[in-house]
């Protein structure tokens, strides 16, 4: 377990609390460079984006990054999908790697359980809130006023 609570809170004041990170992984040298593969599990407490009530957000993610010396100018050898980190002092700082990746994993929309349930019930006279996910699922629905037009261009061979 790696405890980075003090340093990550200094980088992001929205983080109210963070559990010690459970980290498993390996670093191996291959033909391209030093490859780090880590599996991380951590719980971050951040304010709800709607009410600012603290919400615990469990995060589980993998890190796969190449680390190269700042003296190495040949980074074209890597695939465009490879994550390549150039080491300024030729030192790998595990805490820095964890902080960077945890900050990237925190969702931009964080709601409490109650707020998620209330969001589904938001509606009024002649309107209701439709989430993008729900809208995409129902994008094949045909407006009843236009339903008769769907047969207009059918080819009668």
N, CA, C and O of each residue as an XYZ file, in Angstrom:
628
protein
N       0.845     -1.184      0.000
C       0.000      0.000      0.000
C       0.889      1.245      0.000
O       1.939      1.293      0.641
N       0.427      2.237     -0.740
C       1.184      3.475     -0.868
C       0.296      4.620     -0.379
O      -0.812      4.809     -0.881
N       0.780      5.374      0.592
C       0.015      6.491      1.142
C       0.514      7.796      0.523
O       1.632      8.237      0.791
N      -0.332      8.405     -0.309
C       0.037      9.661     -0.978
C      -0.938     10.783     -0.620
O      -1.060     11.761     -1.356
N      -1.630     10.640      0.508
C      -2.692     11.575      0.874
C      -2.209     13.023      0.938
O      -2.850     13.909      0.371
N      -1.119     13.271      1.602
C      -0.653     14.649      1.793
C      -0.267     15.286      0.463
O      -0.667     16.412      0.169
N       0.502     14.571     -0.332
C       0.995     15.162     -1.583
C      -0.105     15.336     -2.626
O      -0.089     16.318     -3.368
N      -1.062     14.409     -2.702
C      -2.113     14.552     -3.720
C      -3.115     15.635     -3.321
O      -3.657     16.325     -4.184
N      -3.364     15.789     -2.015
C      -4.249     16.876     -1.564
C      -3.620     18.237     -1.849
O      -4.330     19.208     -2.109
N      -2.302     18.309     -1.801
C      -1.616     19.564     -2.122
C      -1.765     19.902     -3.605
O      -1.775     21.077     -3.972
N      -1.880     18.898     -4.450
C      -2.027     19.121     -5.891
C      -3.463     19.417     -6.295
O      -3.693     20.135     -7.268
N      -4.443     18.872     -5.557
C      -5.852     19.067     -5.909
C      -6.656     19.278     -4.635
O      -6.876     18.342     -3.865
N      -7.087     20.503     -4.422
C      -7.800     20.834     -3.182
C      -9.201     20.239     -3.123
O      -9.822     20.256     -2.061
N      -9.723     19.707     -4.247
C     -11.037     19.067     -4.237
C     -11.005     17.685     -3.596
O     -12.055     17.147     -3.244
N      -9.833     17.108     -3.441
C      -9.729     15.795     -2.804
C      -9.803     15.997     -1.297
O      -8.912     16.591     -0.690
N     -10.884     15.490     -0.702
C     -11.097     15.643      0.733
C     -10.367     14.563      1.519
O      -9.855     14.817      2.609
N     -10.321     13.352      0.959
C      -9.633     12.234      1.606
C      -9.282     11.210      0.535
O      -9.890     11.178     -0.535
N      -8.296     10.377      0.837
C      -7.900      9.313     -0.080
C      -7.340      8.164      0.742
O      -6.543      8.365      1.659
N      -7.766      6.967      0.401
C      -7.251      5.784      1.096
C      -5.853      5.464      0.578
O      -5.484      5.901     -0.513
N      -5.075      4.711      1.341
C      -3.794      4.252      0.789
C      -4.057      3.421     -0.474
O      -4.987      2.616     -0.509
N      -3.247      3.621     -1.489
C      -3.445      2.943     -2.772
C      -2.878      1.531     -2.709
O      -1.740      1.324     -2.289
N      -3.683      0.571     -3.131
C      -3.213     -0.804     -3.289
C      -2.637     -0.907     -4.690
O      -3.346     -0.702     -5.675
N      -1.355     -1.224     -4.779
C      -0.661     -1.234     -6.068
C       0.035     -2.577     -6.257
O       0.762     -3.049     -5.383
N      -0.206     -3.180     -7.422
C       0.522     -4.380     -7.829
C       1.030     -4.128     -9.228
O       0.337     -3.518    -10.042
N       2.224     -4.586     -9.515
C       2.717     -4.379    -10.862
C       4.158     -4.786    -11.030
O       4.802     -5.304    -10.118
N       4.643     -4.531    -12.236
C       6.025     -4.863    -12.568
C       6.613     -3.766    -13.445
O       5.893     -3.031    -14.122
N       7.918     -3.677    -13.415
C       8.673     -2.860    -14.354
C       9.588     -3.822    -15.096
O      10.279     -4.634    -14.481
N       9.590     -3.726    -16.420
C      10.451     -4.621    -17.196
C      11.085     -3.855    -18.346
O      10.496     -2.935    -18.912
N      12.287     -4.260    -18.667
C      13.016     -3.652    -19.776
C      12.704     -4.454    -21.036
O      12.856     -5.676    -21.046
N      12.267     -3.774    -22.099
C      12.101     -4.443    -23.387
C      12.857     -3.658    -24.450
O      13.638     -2.764    -24.123
N      12.633     -3.982    -25.707
C      13.404     -3.348    -26.780
C      13.119     -1.857    -26.906
O      13.957     -1.106    -27.406
N      11.942     -1.421    -26.457
C      11.583     -0.005    -26.576
C      12.055      0.829    -25.391
O      12.348      2.016    -25.538
N      12.127      0.215    -24.236
C      12.510      0.958    -23.045
C      12.009      0.260    -21.798
O      11.710     -0.933    -21.824
N      11.919      1.002    -20.711
C      11.434      0.461    -19.450
C       9.913      0.578    -19.434
O       9.363      1.676    -19.510
N       9.241     -0.572    -19.335
C       7.782     -0.602    -19.339
C       7.291     -0.843    -17.928
O       7.716     -1.792    -17.267
N       6.396      0.018    -17.465
C       5.771     -0.167    -16.167
C       4.323     -0.547    -16.361
O       3.588      0.121    -17.089
N       3.907     -1.630    -15.703
C       2.503     -2.038    -15.729
C       2.046     -2.156    -14.289
O       2.570     -2.971    -13.529
N       1.068     -1.343    -13.913
C       0.587     -1.312    -12.535
C      -0.928     -1.437    -12.510
O      -1.622     -0.919    -13.386
N      -1.430     -2.127    -11.503
C      -2.870     -2.206    -11.248
C      -3.101     -1.485     -9.920
O      -2.475     -1.802     -8.909
N      -4.010     -0.512     -9.943
C      -4.204      0.369     -8.788
C      -5.655      0.298     -8.314
O      -6.581      0.297     -9.126
N      -5.845      0.239     -7.001
C      -7.165      0.325     -6.382
C      -7.069      1.327     -5.239
O      -6.219      1.206     -4.357
N      -7.958      2.319     -5.270
C      -7.925      3.380     -4.266
C      -9.329      3.972     -4.147
O     -10.112      3.914     -5.095
N      -9.642      4.536     -2.994
C     -10.918      5.228     -2.807
C     -10.629      6.695     -2.528
O      -9.882      7.036     -1.612
N     -11.237      7.553     -3.340
C     -11.039      8.996     -3.227
C     -12.349      9.620     -2.755
O     -13.416      9.274     -3.262
N     -12.279     10.524     -1.802
C     -13.460     11.261     -1.355
C     -13.376     12.668     -1.920
O     -12.445     13.421     -1.635
N     -14.384     13.005     -2.736
C     -14.455     14.321     -3.374
C     -15.857     14.882     -3.165
O     -16.782     14.122     -2.879
N     -16.035     16.194     -3.302
C     -17.372     16.758     -3.133
C     -18.268     16.429     -4.329
O     -17.806     16.339     -5.466
N     -19.546     16.255     -4.044
C     -20.529     16.080     -5.111
C     -20.504     17.322     -5.990
O     -20.389     18.440     -5.487
N     -20.610     17.133     -7.282
C     -20.599     18.278     -8.192
C     -21.905     19.057     -8.138
O     -21.993     20.147     -8.702
N     -22.914     18.522     -7.475
C     -24.192     19.216     -7.358
C     -24.373     19.872     -5.993
O     -24.810     21.020     -5.919
N     -24.043     19.160     -4.908
C     -24.350     19.672     -3.569
C     -23.122     19.889     -2.685
O     -23.248     20.414     -1.579
N     -21.954     19.499     -3.148
C     -20.698     19.589     -2.400
C     -20.642     18.664     -1.186
O     -19.748     18.800     -0.350
N     -21.587     17.724     -1.079
C     -21.553     16.716     -0.028
C     -20.429     15.728     -0.362
O     -20.306     15.320     -1.516
N     -19.612     15.335      0.614
C     -18.528     14.392      0.321
C     -19.050     13.050     -0.208
O     -20.004     12.486      0.328
N     -18.404     12.552     -1.270
C     -18.780     11.285     -1.899
C     -17.523     10.431     -2.046
O     -16.503     10.895     -2.555
N     -17.606      9.185     -1.598
C     -16.492      8.256     -1.790
C     -16.586      7.649     -3.183
O     -17.623      7.106     -3.564
N     -15.501      7.744     -3.937
C     -15.450      7.225     -5.305
C     -14.366      6.147     -5.366
O     -13.177      6.460     -5.306
N     -14.772      4.874     -5.486
C     -13.759      3.823     -5.627
C     -13.194      3.830     -7.049
O     -13.947      3.899     -8.020
N     -11.885      3.758     -7.164
C     -11.220      3.749     -8.469
C     -10.384      2.480     -8.587
O      -9.608      2.151     -7.691
N     -10.549      1.780     -9.691
C      -9.707      0.623    -10.021
C      -9.296      0.799    -11.465
O     -10.145      0.897    -12.351
N      -7.990      0.842    -11.709
C      -7.512      1.081    -13.066
C      -6.109      0.520    -13.240
O      -5.412      0.203    -12.276
N      -5.723      0.408    -14.504
C      -4.392     -0.075    -14.860
C      -3.570      1.071    -15.426
O      -4.099      1.987    -16.056
N      -2.282      1.004    -15.194
C      -1.334      1.964    -15.758
C      -0.348      1.168    -16.600
O       0.226      0.184    -16.134
N      -0.157      1.594    -17.830
C       0.832      0.974    -18.709
C       1.591      2.104    -19.388
O       1.068      2.762    -20.288
N       2.825      2.323    -18.953
C       3.604      3.457    -19.444
C       5.047      3.041    -19.706
O       5.604      2.190    -19.013
N       5.630      3.657    -20.715
C       7.063      3.511    -20.975
C       7.785      4.692    -20.341
O       7.285      5.817    -20.357
N       8.963      4.431    -19.782
C       9.776      5.470    -19.165
C      11.112      5.511    -19.893
O      11.798      4.496    -20.016
N      11.472      6.702    -20.376
C      12.730      6.851    -21.114
C      13.526      8.015    -20.531
O      12.965      8.946    -19.953
N      14.819      7.940    -20.693
C      15.724      8.976    -20.209
C      15.533     10.258    -21.011
O      15.160     10.220    -22.184
N      15.789     11.380    -20.374
C      15.717     12.657    -21.089
C      16.839     12.775    -22.119
O      16.795     13.650    -22.983
N      17.833     11.909    -22.034
C      18.919     11.884    -23.021
C      18.506     11.148    -24.293
O      19.160     11.280    -25.327
N      17.434     10.381    -24.220
C      16.976      9.575    -25.358
C      16.093     10.440    -26.253
O      14.986     10.813    -25.865
N      16.579     10.755    -27.437
C      15.835     11.620    -28.356
C      14.999     10.849    -29.363
O      14.314     11.461    -30.182
N      15.035      9.529    -29.324
C      14.364      8.720    -30.332
C      13.041      8.168    -29.801
O      12.918      6.965    -29.568
N      12.061      9.036    -29.611
C      10.765      8.551    -29.139
C       9.835      8.186    -30.296
O       8.707      7.751    -30.066
N      10.296      8.358    -31.532
C       9.490      7.984    -32.690
C       9.318      6.473    -32.789
O       8.441      5.999    -33.512
N      10.132      5.718    -32.081
C      10.050      4.256    -32.143
C       8.792      3.721    -31.459
O       8.425      2.562    -31.651
N       8.136      4.558    -30.667
C       6.942      4.123    -29.953
C       5.708      4.279    -30.833
O       5.655      5.139    -31.712
N       4.721      3.429    -30.577
C       3.439      3.510    -31.259
C       2.707      4.756    -30.763
O       2.937      5.209    -29.642
N       1.834      5.303    -31.593
C       1.117      6.524    -31.193
C       0.202      6.297    -29.995
O      -0.172      7.259    -29.325
N      -0.167      5.055    -29.709
C      -1.028      4.750    -28.563
C      -0.247      4.480    -27.282
O      -0.843      4.371    -26.210
N       1.073      4.370    -27.376
C       1.897      4.144    -26.191
C       2.000      5.427    -25.372
O       2.142      6.521    -25.918
N       1.926      5.270    -24.060
C       2.153      6.397    -23.160
C       3.637      6.398    -22.823
O       4.157      5.437    -22.256
N       4.312      7.488    -23.179
C       5.756      7.589    -22.976
C       6.033      8.751    -22.030
O       5.652      9.890    -22.299
N       6.699      8.449    -20.923
C       7.053      9.453    -19.930
C       8.559      9.682    -20.009
O       9.346      8.745    -19.874
N       8.949     10.923    -20.226
C      10.368     11.264    -20.281
C      10.815     11.643    -18.868
O      10.277     12.570    -18.264
N      11.793     10.922    -18.359
C      12.284     11.124    -16.997
C      13.308     12.251    -16.977
O      14.354     12.156    -17.618
N      13.011     13.310    -16.248
C      13.905     14.466    -16.207
C      15.219     14.157    -15.497
O      16.279     14.605    -15.932
N      15.154     13.401    -14.419
C      16.365     13.091    -13.651
C      16.731     11.618    -13.730
O      17.529     11.131    -12.929
N      16.155     10.909    -14.684
C      16.374      9.467    -14.836
C      16.020      8.689    -13.574
O      16.638      7.668    -13.270
N      15.014      9.181    -12.838
C      14.540      8.526    -11.630
C      13.033      8.333    -11.760
O      12.310      9.263    -12.119
N      12.563      7.121    -11.467
C      11.127      6.840    -11.494
C      10.581      7.054    -10.091
O      11.031      6.415     -9.140
N       9.611      7.951     -9.963
C       8.981      8.258     -8.686
C       7.587      7.636     -8.686
O       6.675      8.157     -9.328
N       7.416      6.521     -7.968
C       6.137      5.818     -7.941
C       5.016      6.705     -7.410
O       3.891      6.645     -7.907
N       5.309      7.519     -6.416
C       4.282      8.416     -5.877
C       3.777      9.378     -6.948
O       2.574      9.610     -7.060
N       4.680      9.930     -7.722
C       4.309     10.859     -8.798
C       3.453     10.152     -9.853
O       2.465     10.710    -10.329
N       3.832      8.932    -10.212
C       3.071      8.149    -11.190
C       1.653      7.919    -10.682
O       0.686      8.102    -11.421
N       1.532      7.517     -9.418
C       0.211      7.265     -8.838
C      -0.622      8.536     -8.774
O      -1.794      8.528     -9.151
N      -0.035      9.619     -8.303
C      -0.770     10.883     -8.218
C      -1.300     11.311     -9.582
O      -2.480     11.634     -9.721
N      -0.435     11.311    -10.578
C      -0.844     11.735    -11.921
C      -2.014     10.908    -12.430
O      -2.990     11.455    -12.944
N      -1.920      9.599    -12.288
C      -2.948      8.725    -12.838
C      -4.234      8.739    -12.022
O      -5.317      8.611    -12.593
N      -4.147      8.890    -10.714
C      -5.358      9.008     -9.892
C      -6.101     10.289    -10.251
O      -7.324     10.277    -10.389
N      -5.379     11.386    -10.401
C      -6.023     12.651    -10.768
C      -6.725     12.544    -12.121
O      -7.774     13.156    -12.325
N      -6.158     11.775    -13.037
C      -6.792     11.588    -14.344
C      -8.035     10.706    -14.268
O      -8.914     10.811    -15.124
N      -8.122      9.847    -13.272
C      -9.227      8.892    -13.165
C     -10.448      9.441    -12.426
O     -11.525      8.852    -12.516
N     -10.313     10.532    -11.711
C     -11.448     11.076    -10.955
C     -12.490     11.587    -11.943
O     -12.169     12.407    -12.803
N     -13.738     11.115    -11.837
C     -14.770     11.549    -12.787
C     -15.098     13.031    -12.635
O     -14.966     13.599    -11.551
N     -15.525     13.647    -13.729
C     -15.882     15.064    -13.688
C     -17.267     15.277    -13.088
O     -17.558     16.362    -12.584
N     -18.123     14.263    -13.135
C     -19.465     14.357    -12.561
C     -19.563     13.344    -11.426
O     -19.524     12.135    -11.652
N     -19.691     13.857    -10.197
C     -19.781     13.005     -9.016
C     -21.065     13.362     -8.286
O     -21.274     14.514     -7.908
N     -21.931     12.362     -8.089
C     -23.205     12.582     -7.409
C     -23.362     11.582     -6.272
O     -22.842     10.468     -6.337
N     -24.086     11.988     -5.223
C     -24.431     11.055     -4.162
C     -25.487     10.095     -4.704
O     -26.053     10.324     -5.773
N     -25.747      9.031     -3.967
C     -26.764      8.061     -4.388
C     -28.124      8.737     -4.514
O     -28.861      8.483     -5.466
N     -28.455      9.592     -3.561
C     -29.741     10.290     -3.592
C     -29.837     11.221     -4.802
O     -30.886     11.315     -5.439
N     -28.748     11.898     -5.107
C     -28.755     12.825     -6.252
C     -28.918     12.077     -7.567
O     -29.567     12.577     -8.486
N     -28.335     10.884     -7.669
C     -28.513     10.081     -8.887
C     -29.969      9.665     -9.039
O     -30.504      9.668    -10.147
N     -30.615      9.305     -7.929
C     -32.024      8.910     -7.987
C     -32.910     10.112     -8.302
O     -33.866      9.992     -9.068
N     -32.604     11.260     -7.721
C     -33.386     12.465     -7.988
C     -33.240     12.917     -9.428
O     -34.199     13.419    -10.015
N     -32.068     12.749    -10.005
C     -31.841     13.164    -11.393
C     -32.754     12.400    -12.334
O     -33.191     12.942    -13.350
N     -33.049     11.147    -12.009
C     -33.939     10.353    -12.859
C     -35.379     10.845    -12.755
O     -36.180     10.613    -13.661
N     -35.712     11.521    -11.663
C     -37.083     11.976    -11.450
C     -37.313     13.436    -11.829
O     -38.417     13.942    -11.626
N     -36.318     14.129    -12.370
C     -36.477     15.538    -12.709
C     -37.392     15.701    -13.916
O     -37.078     15.248    -15.017
N     -38.529     16.356    -13.691
C     -39.453     16.657    -14.785
C     -40.436     17.709    -14.309
O     -40.585     17.956    -13.113
N     -41.093     18.312    -15.262
C     -42.069     19.339    -14.954
C     -43.170     19.323    -15.994
O     -43.373     18.319    -16.676
N     -43.890     20.449    -16.117
C     -44.950     20.536    -17.120
C     -44.333     20.568    -18.509
O     -43.612     21.507    -18.850
N     -44.608     19.559    -19.304
C     -44.149     19.456    -20.691
C     -42.633     19.377    -20.838
O     -42.118     19.692    -21.911
N     -41.904     18.974    -19.814
C     -40.463     18.771    -19.956
C     -40.006     17.702    -18.976
O     -40.638     17.465    -17.946
N     -38.903     17.068    -19.315
C     -38.226     16.166    -18.392
C     -36.752     16.123    -18.757
O     -36.376     16.405    -19.895
N     -35.939     15.777    -17.806
C     -34.498     15.727    -18.003
C     -34.130     14.400    -18.650
O     -34.469     13.333    -18.139
N     -33.432     14.479    -19.781
C     -32.987     13.274    -20.476
C     -31.469     13.291    -20.496
O     -30.856     14.219    -21.024
N     -30.872     12.270    -19.924
C     -29.421     12.135    -19.942
C     -28.975     11.741    -21.344
O     -29.750     11.160    -22.103
N     -27.736     12.053    -21.687
C     -27.210     11.709    -23.015
C     -27.254     10.214    -23.266
O     -27.556      9.785    -24.379
N     -26.957      9.413    -22.251
C     -26.976      7.960    -22.418
C     -28.372      7.485    -22.802
O     -28.533      6.649    -23.690
N     -29.375      8.027    -22.124
C     -30.757      7.642    -22.397
C     -31.182      8.114    -23.782
O     -31.885      7.401    -24.499
N     -30.761      9.298    -24.149
C     -31.113      9.844    -25.454
C     -30.525      8.994    -26.579
O     -31.189      8.760    -27.588
N     -29.294      8.534    -26.413
C     -28.654      7.710    -27.446
C     -29.382      6.384    -27.615
O     -29.505      5.886    -28.734
N     -29.866      5.807    -26.522
C     -30.594      4.540    -26.600
C     -31.900      4.700    -27.372
O     -32.315      3.794    -28.094
N     -32.540      5.846    -27.218
C     -33.838      6.066    -27.841
C     -33.756      6.885    -29.120
O     -34.771      7.418    -29.568
N     -32.584      6.998    -29.714
C     -32.438      7.826    -30.912
C     -33.157      7.236    -32.113
O     -33.381      7.940    -33.098
N     -33.527      5.952    -32.056
C     -34.239      5.328    -33.165
C     -35.744      5.539    -33.081
O     -36.474      5.135    -33.986
N     -36.216      6.162    -32.015
C     -37.642      6.432    -31.896
C     -38.068      7.423    -32.969
O     -37.376      8.406    -33.233
N     -39.214      7.152    -33.583
C     -39.716      7.999    -34.659
C     -40.799      8.907    -34.103
O     -41.668      8.469    -33.349
N     -40.737     10.159    -34.479
C     -41.766     11.123    -34.108
C     -43.087     10.633    -34.696
O     -43.154     10.386    -35.900
N     -44.148     10.483    -33.883
C     -45.415      9.955    -34.396
C     -45.982     10.780    -35.556
O     -46.691     10.242    -36.407
N     -45.676     12.074    -35.595
C     -46.177     12.909    -36.692
C     -45.494     12.563    -38.009
O     -46.036     12.817    -39.084
N     -44.293     11.976    -37.916
C     -43.534     11.637    -39.120
C     -43.607     10.149    -39.462
O     -43.025      9.720    -40.458
N     -44.303      9.367    -38.662
C     -44.327      7.923    -38.853
C     -44.851      7.524    -40.225
O     -44.358      6.564    -40.817
N     -45.838      8.243    -40.739
C     -46.406      7.892    -42.047
C     -45.427      8.171    -43.180
O     -45.516      7.543    -44.235
N     -44.505      9.092    -42.986
C     -43.556      9.433    -44.047
C     -42.505      8.348    -44.276
O     -41.871      8.318    -45.331
N     -42.313      7.460    -43.307
C     -41.283      6.440    -43.478
C     -41.589      5.506    -44.644
O     -40.667      4.937    -45.228
N     -42.858      5.336    -44.995
C     -43.233      4.480    -46.124
C     -43.312      5.248    -47.436
O     -43.527      4.638    -48.483
N     -43.147      6.535    -47.414
C     -43.333      7.368    -48.604
C     -42.350      7.031    -49.717
O     -42.730      7.010    -50.888
N     -41.095      6.767    -49.372
C     -40.068      6.525    -50.386
C     -39.775      5.045    -50.611
O     -38.769      4.712    -51.239
N     -40.614      4.163    -50.123
C     -40.398      2.736    -50.358
C     -40.473      2.453    -51.845
O     -41.332      2.991    -52.545
N     -39.583      1.618    -52.320
C     -39.511      1.287    -53.744
C     -40.400      0.080    -54.013
O     -40.155     -0.996    -53.467
N     -41.412      0.236    -54.834
C     -42.328     -0.855    -55.168
C     -41.895     -1.493    -56.472
O     -42.429     -1.144    -57.525
N     -40.955     -2.407    -56.440
C     -40.468     -3.076    -57.650
C     -41.309     -4.253    -58.004
O     -41.037     -4.929    -58.996
